[in-house]
Amino acid sequence: QVQLVESGGGLVQPGGSLRLSCAASRNIFSFNVMGWYRQAPGKQRELVATIASGGSTNYVDSVKGRFTISRDNAKNTVYLQMNSLNPEDTAAYYCNAVEVGINRFNNYWGQGTQVTVSS
């Protein structure tokens, strides 16, 4: 069983920055895609950003130009650098990893880390 452990959340003022980390219990190169999702109170979980094993990235429109997803295969860690944060970014952020193979599909989630943007 794969474990994903997020860290780096917290309280930050509008305009501030945070960097989230997601440490995996095994080699992340084995995952086809890793990503970050978020869920605000009363709202559905939404995709924030993804990064494929080849390095290509994808972002939801609301974070483009502000957030950057990256991965360090040597450390088995995926990061989400969040800049110019605003109150609408307040949510629990979850790390996700997907692996697909012949007769195999696994979707893993971390426990989440809270990000609160408030003055």
C-alpha positions as CSV (number, residue, x, y, z in Angstrom):
1,Q,0.0,0.0,0.0
2,V,1.3,3.4,-1.0
3,Q,1.3,6.2,1.6
4,L,1.2,9.9,0.6
5,V,2.0,12.4,3.4
6,E,1.3,16.1,2.8
7,S,2.9,18.9,4.7
8,G,3.4,22.6,4.5
9,G,-0.1,23.9,5.0
10,G,-1.0,26.7,7.4
11,L,-2.3,30.2,7.8
12,V,-1.1,32.9,5.5
13,Q,-2.1,36.4,4.7
14,P,-3.5,37.4,1.3
15,G,-0.7,37.8,-1.2
16,G,1.6,35.4,0.7
17,S,3.1,32.1,-0.3
18,L,3.2,28.6,0.9
19,R,4.9,25.4,-0.4
20,L,3.2,22.1,0.0
21,S,5.1,18.8,-0.1
22,C,3.8,15.3,-0.7
23,A,6.2,12.6,0.3
24,A,5.5,9.1,-1.2
25,S,6.4,5.8,0.4
26,R,7.9,4.5,-2.8
27,N,9.5,5.7,-6.0
28,I,7.2,8.3,-7.6
29,F,8.5,7.6,-11.0
30,S,6.3,4.6,-11.1
31,F,3.2,6.8,-11.0
32,N,1.7,7.9,-14.3
33,V,0.4,11.1,-12.8
34,M,0.7,12.9,-9.5
35,G,-1.3,15.9,-8.5
36,W,-2.9,18.2,-6.0
37,Y,-6.6,18.6,-5.4
38,R,-8.4,20.9,-3.0
39,Q,-11.7,20.9,-1.2
40,A,-13.2,23.9,0.4
41,P,-16.1,23.6,3.0
42,G,-19.4,22.9,1.2
43,K,-17.7,22.5,-2.2
44,Q,-16.6,19.5,-4.3
45,R,-13.0,18.4,-4.5
46,E,-11.4,20.1,-7.5
47,L,-8.2,19.5,-9.4
48,V,-5.5,22.1,-8.8
49,A,-2.5,20.8,-10.7
50,T,-1.0,17.6,-12.1
51,I,2.4,16.5,-13.2
52,A,3.0,13.5,-15.4
53,S,5.9,11.1,-15.1
54,G,7.4,12.7,-18.1
55,G,7.2,16.1,-16.5
56,S,4.3,17.7,-18.3
57,T,2.1,19.8,-16.1
58,N,-1.5,21.0,-16.0
59,Y,-3.3,23.6,-13.9
60,V,-6.8,24.7,-13.2
61,D,-7.3,28.2,-14.7
62,S,-7.8,29.9,-11.3
63,V,-4.2,29.1,-10.3
64,K,-2.3,29.5,-13.5
65,G,0.6,31.9,-13.1
66,R,0.4,31.7,-9.3
67,F,1.0,28.0,-8.5
68,T,3.8,25.7,-9.7
69,I,3.8,21.9,-9.4
70,S,7.1,20.1,-9.4
71,R,8.6,16.7,-8.5
72,D,11.9,15.5,-7.1
73,N,12.2,11.8,-8.0
74,A,15.2,11.3,-5.9
75,K,13.3,12.4,-2.8
76,N,10.0,10.8,-3.9
77,T,8.3,14.1,-3.3
78,V,6.0,16.3,-5.2
79,Y,5.7,20.0,-4.4
80,L,3.1,22.7,-4.9
81,Q,4.5,26.2,-4.7
82,M,1.6,28.6,-4.1
83,N,2.2,32.4,-4.6
84,S,-0.1,35.4,-4.5
85,L,-2.6,33.5,-2.4
86,N,-6.1,34.8,-1.9
87,P,-8.9,33.8,0.4
88,E,-10.5,31.8,-2.4
89,D,-7.5,29.4,-2.2
90,T,-8.6,28.4,1.4
91,A,-9.2,24.7,1.4
92,A,-7.9,21.3,2.4
93,Y,-5.2,20.3,-0.2
94,Y,-4.8,16.6,-1.0
95,C,-2.0,14.8,-2.8
96,N,-3.0,12.2,-5.4
97,A,-1.1,9.6,-7.3
98,V,-2.3,7.4,-10.1
99,E,-0.7,4.3,-11.6
100,V,-2.1,2.5,-14.6
101,G,-1.0,-0.7,-16.1
102,I,-2.3,-3.8,-17.8
103,N,-5.3,-4.9,-15.7
104,R,-4.3,-2.4,-13.0
105,F,-5.5,1.0,-11.9
106,N,-4.6,2.4,-8.5
107,N,-5.6,5.8,-7.2
108,Y,-3.9,6.9,-4.0
109,W,-4.7,9.9,-1.7
110,G,-3.0,11.6,1.1
111,Q,-4.7,12.7,4.3
112,G,-4.7,16.4,3.3
113,T,-3.2,19.6,4.7
114,Q,-5.2,22.7,5.5
115,V,-4.4,26.0,3.8
116,T,-6.1,29.1,5.2
117,V,-5.7,32.5,3.6
118,S,-6.9,35.2,5.8
119,S,-5.9,38.6,7.2
